[in-house]
Amino acid sequence: MTEDKLKAIWAGCLQNDRKQEELFYKTLASRMMAVCMRYAHDRDEAQDILQEGFIKVFKNRQNYRGEGSLEGWVRRIMVHAAISRYRKARPVMLCEDMSLNETLLDSYRNNDLEAKDLMKMIGQLPDTYRSVFNMYAIEGYSHQEIGSKLGMTELLSRTTLCRARTILKNKLGRINTGAAYQMAG
């Protein structure tokens, strides 16, 4: 759906038209669910985040000023809903330090993985790591913004991102080793 059609539906939402609100939800739900899945442990948690996010969208509908992408505004609310849920539920935890040896992207390319495989690996990261990685690498937040939203220092955000990348590289390394073992055997 084009941005213009989405904004036309949004105009009905601004008038509290329930049918337009339902249409708006149905139009964006699957795309926003993909955003929520990046932050959630499972589909049920992602569905909860999605519902909380849309409640915030409709509750704060007057805050969208028509500047920029309406879908981008909704996406940002979904990310904030996920972060809010995360902050309420879990303290910041770190796991042991690991050294860096190659870039994540090179590892990804060398393994011939599809994006869905990488997203599954990201989903297996510890909560803090997954949130920081998603916010930085996918959503484009700065470390200062991440620190502010997650209640950590900018340095801790950088360190957590580094550790998340290391965990992902190690997972990719195990896949590489497994593939090499299968070819040799």
C-alpha positions in Angstrom: 0.0 0.0 0.0 1.3 3.5 -0.8 2.0 6.1 1.8 -0.8 8.3 0.3 -3.4 5.5 0.7 -2.1 4.8 4.3 -2.5 8.5 5.1 -6.0 8.5 3.7 -6.9 5.6 6.1 -5.1 7.5 8.9 -7.3 10.5 8.2 -10.3 8.3 9.2 -8.4 7.1 12.3 -8.1 10.8 13.3 -11.9 11.0 13.2 -12.1 8.0 15.5 -13.6 5.9 12.7 -13.4 2.3 14.1 -13.5 0.7 10.6 -10.6 2.9 9.5 -8.7 2.0 12.6 -9.2 -1.7 11.9 -8.1 -1.2 8.3 -5.0 0.7 9.5 -4.2 -2.1 11.9 -4.7 -4.9 9.3 -2.6 -2.9 6.7 0.4 -2.6 9.0 0.1 -5.5 11.4 2.3 -8.0 9.5 5.1 -5.5 8.9 5.0 -4.3 12.5 4.9 -7.9 13.7 8.3 -8.5 12.0 9.7 -5.5 14.0 8.3 -6.9 17.2 9.6 -10.4 16.5 13.2 -9.0 16.5 12.8 -8.0 20.1 10.7 -10.8 21.5 11.5 -14.3 22.7 8.6 -15.9 20.9 5.5 -15.1 18.8 3.3 -14.6 21.8 5.5 -12.0 23.3 5.8 -10.3 19.9 2.0 -10.3 19.6 1.8 -8.6 23.0 4.3 -5.9 22.0 2.3 -5.4 18.7 -0.9 -4.9 20.6 0.7 -2.5 23.1 2.3 -0.6 20.2 -1.0 -0.2 18.4 -2.7 1.0 21.5 0.0 3.6 21.8 -0.4 4.5 18.1 -4.1 5.2 18.5 -3.8 6.8 21.9 -1.2 9.2 20.6 -2.6 9.7 17.1 -2.6 13.5 17.5 1.2 13.4 17.9 1.8 12.5 14.2 2.3 15.8 12.5 2.3 14.5 8.9 6.0 15.0 8.7 7.9 12.0 7.3 6.7 8.5 6.8 3.5 7.5 8.7 4.7 3.9 8.7 8.1 5.0 10.0 6.3 6.8 12.9 4.4 3.6 13.7 7.6 1.5 13.5 9.3 3.8 16.0 6.3 3.4 18.4 6.6 -0.4 18.0 10.3 -0.3 18.9 9.6 1.9 21.9 6.9 -0.5 23.0 9.4 -3.4 22.8 12.0 -1.4 24.7 9.5 -0.4 27.3 8.4 -4.0 27.8 12.0 -5.1 28.0 13.1 -2.5 30.5 10.2 -3.4 32.8 10.8 -7.1 32.7 14.6 -7.6 32.7 17.7 -6.1 34.2 20.8 -5.5 32.1 23.0 -8.6 32.1 26.3 -9.3 30.5 27.9 -12.6 29.6 31.6 -13.4 29.4 33.8 -11.3 27.1 34.9 -12.8 23.8 37.5 -11.5 21.5 36.8 -10.3 17.9 38.5 -12.0 15.0 36.5 -11.2 11.9 33.5 -9.1 10.8 30.0 -10.4 11.2 29.1 -9.6 7.6 32.1 -11.6 6.2 31.1 -14.5 8.4 27.5 -14.3 7.1 28.6 -14.1 3.4 31.1 -17.0 3.9 28.3 -19.3 5.2 25.8 -18.8 2.4 23.0 -18.2 4.9 19.7 -16.5 4.2 18.5 -13.5 6.0 16.0 -15.6 7.9 18.8 -17.8 9.3 20.7 -14.7 10.5 17.4 -13.3 12.1 16.9 -16.6 13.9 20.5 -16.3 15.3 19.8 -12.7 16.4 16.6 -13.9 18.1 18.7 -16.4 20.1 20.9 -13.6 21.6 20.5 -12.8 25.3 17.8 -10.1 25.7 20.1 -7.1 26.3 22.4 -8.1 23.4 19.4 -8.7 21.0 17.9 -5.3 21.9 21.1 -3.4 21.4 22.0 -5.2 18.2 18.5 -4.6 16.7 18.4 -1.0 17.8 21.9 -0.2 16.4 22.2 -2.5 13.3 18.6 -2.6 12.1 16.8 0.4 13.5 19.7 2.8 13.2 19.8 4.2 16.7 23.0 5.8 18.0 24.7 4.4 21.1 23.7 7.5 23.0 20.1 6.9 22.1 20.3 3.2 22.9 21.9 4.0 26.3 19.2 6.5 27.1 16.3 4.2 26.1 17.7 1.1 27.8 19.1 2.8 30.9 22.8 2.1 30.2 25.8 4.2 29.4 26.9 4.8 25.8 30.0 2.7 26.5 28.0 -0.2 27.8 25.9 0.0 24.6 29.0 -0.2 22.5 30.4 -3.0 24.5 27.1 -4.9 24.4 26.9 -4.5 20.6 30.5 -5.8 20.3 29.7 -8.8 22.4 26.5 -9.5 20.4 28.5 -9.4 17.2 31.0 -11.8 18.7 28.3 -14.3 19.8 26.9 -14.2 16.3 30.3 -14.7 14.7 30.9 -17.6 17.0 27.6 -19.2 15.9 28.5 -18.6 12.3 31.9 -20.2 12.9 30.3 -23.3 14.3 28.1 -23.5 11.2 31.2 -23.2 9.0 33.0 -25.8 11.0 30.0 -28.2 10.8 29.8 -27.7 7.0 33.5 -28.3 6.6 33.2 -31.5 8.7 30.3 -32.7 6.6 32.2 -32.1 3.4 35.3 -34.0 4.7 33.3 -36.9 6.0 
